[in-house]
């Protein structure tokens, strides 16, 4: 199992939108960054990810699961772009902010801290455990 972080602007696609899709989930479409696309190509069904509200909120809202591996992005005819499908698993009792993460020296090497603009990024198992603990999320 691998762990990931998916960033979205909450006014475009937020946690509540993801939850509303239920078990059917939704494509994580519209990604036009090669590194983020390549990360999605590495994902497997069952992998878990953090759902992160970017822009003004900058906080992890909950946990999602990959339910369909990388496939052509339905929002473009360009074959270079692929996406995965994800579904919401559960909310964080206490959302974890970017500032919370930056304040914890154990998370200084987290991609979110070093490259906060990347929309899809890996999370190490250790980072996953620490952030889940910070948010009161029991796996």
NORHU-V267595 format. One record per residue. N is the residue number from 0. RES is the residue in one small letter. PHI is phi in degrees with one decimal (* if undefined). PSI is psi in whole degrees, -180 to 180 (none if undefined). NEAR is the number of other ideal C-beta (glycine too) atoms within 12 Angstrom. Layout:
n=N res=RES phi=PHI psi=PSI near=NEAR
n=N res=RES phi=PHI psi=PSI near=NEAR
This chain:
n=0 res=x phi=* psi=138 near=17
n=1 res=x phi=-116.1 psi=161 near=26
n=2 res=x phi=-122.8 psi=148 near=36
n=3 res=x phi=-142.0 psi=171 near=39
n=4 res=x phi=-132.9 psi=130 near=45
n=5 res=x phi=-113.5 psi=122 near=49
n=6 res=x phi=-103.3 psi=139 near=40
n=7 res=x phi=-147.6 psi=146 near=35
n=8 res=x phi=-75.1 psi=123 near=19
n=9 res=x phi=-61.7 psi=-26 near=22
n=10 res=x phi=-80.2 psi=-12 near=14
n=11 res=x phi=-96.5 psi=-51 near=15
n=12 res=x phi=-152.0 psi=106 near=31
n=13 res=x phi=-106.8 psi=177 near=29
n=14 res=x phi=-54.9 psi=-45 near=34
n=15 res=x phi=-62.0 psi=-36 near=17
n=16 res=x phi=-63.3 psi=-44 near=24
n=17 res=x phi=-64.1 psi=-45 near=37
n=18 res=x phi=-60.4 psi=-40 near=24
n=19 res=x phi=-62.7 psi=-22 near=15
n=20 res=x phi=-75.5 psi=-14 near=22
n=21 res=x phi=59.3 psi=-149 near=13
n=22 res=x phi=-67.8 psi=-20 near=16
n=23 res=x phi=-67.5 psi=-27 near=15
n=24 res=x phi=65.6 psi=-164 near=28
n=25 res=x phi=-156.6 psi=150 near=32
n=26 res=x phi=-64.0 psi=141 near=30
n=27 res=x phi=-93.2 psi=73 near=42
n=28 res=x phi=-93.6 psi=174 near=30
n=29 res=x phi=82.6 psi=3 near=26
n=30 res=x phi=-75.9 psi=124 near=32
n=31 res=x phi=-126.2 psi=47 near=18
n=32 res=x phi=-130.2 psi=127 near=21
n=33 res=x phi=-62.3 psi=-41 near=16
n=34 res=x phi=-64.4 psi=-44 near=19
n=35 res=x phi=-63.7 psi=-43 near=33
n=36 res=x phi=-59.6 psi=-44 near=30
n=37 res=x phi=-63.8 psi=-36 near=19
n=38 res=x phi=-62.7 psi=-43 near=33
n=39 res=x phi=-63.5 psi=-32 near=39
n=40 res=x phi=-65.4 psi=-24 near=24
n=41 res=x phi=-83.7 psi=-13 near=21
n=42 res=x phi=-74.9 psi=150 near=37
n=43 res=x phi=-123.3 psi=153 near=20
n=44 res=x phi=-56.6 psi=131 near=19
n=45 res=x phi=103.4 psi=-20 near=20
n=46 res=x phi=-58.7 psi=150 near=35
n=47 res=x phi=-110.5 psi=154 near=34
n=48 res=x phi=-146.7 psi=158 near=44
n=49 res=x phi=-86.6 psi=141 near=48
n=50 res=x phi=-100.0 psi=115 near=46
n=51 res=x phi=-113.7 psi=126 near=42
n=52 res=x phi=-84.7 psi=120 near=32
n=53 res=x phi=-92.9 psi=-162 near=31
n=54 res=x phi=62.3 psi=-115 near=19
n=55 res=x phi=-77.1 psi=-32 near=12
n=56 res=x phi=-79.9 psi=-48 near=22
n=57 res=x phi=48.6 psi=64 near=25
n=58 res=x phi=-153.3 psi=150 near=32
n=59 res=x phi=-83.1 psi=125 near=44
n=60 res=x phi=-97.2 psi=-31 near=38
n=61 res=x phi=-178.5 psi=-168 near=37
n=62 res=x phi=-116.4 psi=137 near=38
n=63 res=x phi=-121.4 psi=164 near=41
n=64 res=x phi=-129.3 psi=140 near=33
n=65 res=x phi=-72.6 psi=125 near=35
n=66 res=x phi=-115.8 psi=-8 near=28
n=67 res=x phi=-149.4 psi=130 near=26
n=68 res=x phi=-69.3 psi=175 near=21
n=69 res=x phi=-52.5 psi=135 near=28
n=70 res=x phi=-152.2 psi=168 near=22
n=71 res=x phi=-57.2 psi=137 near=21
n=72 res=x phi=-72.4 psi=122 near=25
n=73 res=x phi=-71.7 psi=-9 near=17
n=74 res=x phi=-91.1 psi=5 near=16
n=75 res=x phi=-150.1 psi=155 near=17
n=76 res=x phi=-93.6 psi=-3 near=9
n=77 res=x phi=-77.5 psi=116 near=14
n=78 res=x phi=-68.3 psi=-8 near=10
n=79 res=x phi=-70.8 psi=-23 near=16
n=80 res=x phi=-102.2 psi=129 near=26
n=81 res=x phi=-128.8 psi=166 near=33
n=82 res=x phi=-151.8 psi=169 near=34
n=83 res=x phi=-113.0 psi=167 near=37
n=84 res=x phi=-106.2 psi=140 near=31
n=85 res=x phi=-131.2 psi=156 near=42
n=86 res=x phi=-131.6 psi=153 near=32
n=87 res=x phi=-73.0 psi=137 near=32
n=88 res=x phi=-104.4 psi=-47 near=29
n=89 res=x phi=-175.0 psi=152 near=23
n=90 res=x phi=-81.6 psi=157 near=26
n=91 res=x phi=-78.0 psi=128 near=30
n=92 res=x phi=-55.2 psi=-38 near=17
n=93 res=x phi=-127.9 psi=108 near=18
n=94 res=x phi=-54.8 psi=143 near=29
n=95 res=x phi=-102.8 psi=121 near=39
n=96 res=x phi=-83.6 psi=161 near=25
n=97 res=x phi=-58.7 psi=-39 near=29
n=98 res=x phi=-64.2 psi=-39 near=18
n=99 res=x phi=-57.3 psi=-44 near=24
n=100 res=x phi=-67.0 psi=-45 near=32
n=101 res=x phi=-64.3 psi=-28 near=20
n=102 res=x phi=-76.4 psi=-12 near=14
n=103 res=x phi=-99.9 psi=109 near=22
n=104 res=x phi=-60.7 psi=-22 near=11
n=105 res=x phi=-67.9 psi=-17 near=19
n=106 res=x phi=-106.4 psi=15 near=30
n=107 res=x phi=-61.0 psi=-28 near=15
n=108 res=x phi=-94.9 psi=2 near=19
n=109 res=x phi=-61.3 psi=138 near=33
n=110 res=x phi=-55.8 psi=-37 near=28
n=111 res=x phi=-57.3 psi=-33 near=40
n=112 res=x phi=-80.3 psi=-41 near=26
n=113 res=x phi=-83.8 psi=-31 near=16
n=114 res=x phi=-141.8 psi=71 near=19
n=115 res=x phi=-68.5 psi=-11 near=20
n=116 res=x phi=-85.5 psi=-19 near=18
n=117 res=x phi=-69.0 psi=124 near=28
n=118 res=x phi=-78.8 psi=-23 near=34
n=119 res=x phi=-134.0 psi=127 near=45
n=120 res=x phi=-149.5 psi=154 near=34
n=121 res=x phi=-77.7 psi=156 near=30
n=122 res=x phi=-131.6 psi=132 near=38
n=123 res=x phi=-73.9 psi=159 near=21
n=124 res=x phi=-57.4 psi=-37 near=17
n=125 res=x phi=-66.6 psi=-44 near=16
n=126 res=x phi=-62.7 psi=-41 near=31
n=127 res=x phi=-56.6 psi=-50 near=30
n=128 res=x phi=-62.7 psi=-43 near=19
n=129 res=x phi=-65.6 psi=-45 near=26
n=130 res=x phi=-67.8 psi=-40 near=41
n=131 res=x phi=-59.1 psi=-42 near=28
n=132 res=x phi=-62.9 psi=-43 near=21
n=133 res=x phi=-61.0 psi=-36 near=29
n=134 res=x phi=-90.3 psi=-1 near=29
n=135 res=x phi=72.1 psi=23 near=18
n=136 res=x phi=-93.8 psi=124 near=26
n=137 res=x phi=-100.3 psi=123 near=13
n=138 res=x phi=-89.7 psi=none near=19
